Amino acid sequence: MTGARRALVALAVAGIGLSACDGDPARDVAYYKANKAERDKKIAQCQNDPGGLRASPNCVNAKAALGEAMLDPSNKKMGSIK
């Protein structure tokens, strides 16, 4: 493989890695469960750009936190599913 081709492959791999990043520090599911406003904001961003953000850690974690909050019977505000 030539040097130019290796550089092109390296740039493509780096671009793929960056495309899954939303620019915000990674937050875990517990954070998004405890911070409804941030969770709702992040989910709205993810829905607005599903091609670029769907697989980002924050989108995945915010959606997981929403699912857990909906299933939590102690969460009166969510109207949990039983």
Order of alpha helices (4+ residues) and beta strands (2+ residues): alpha-alpha-alpha-alpha-alpha
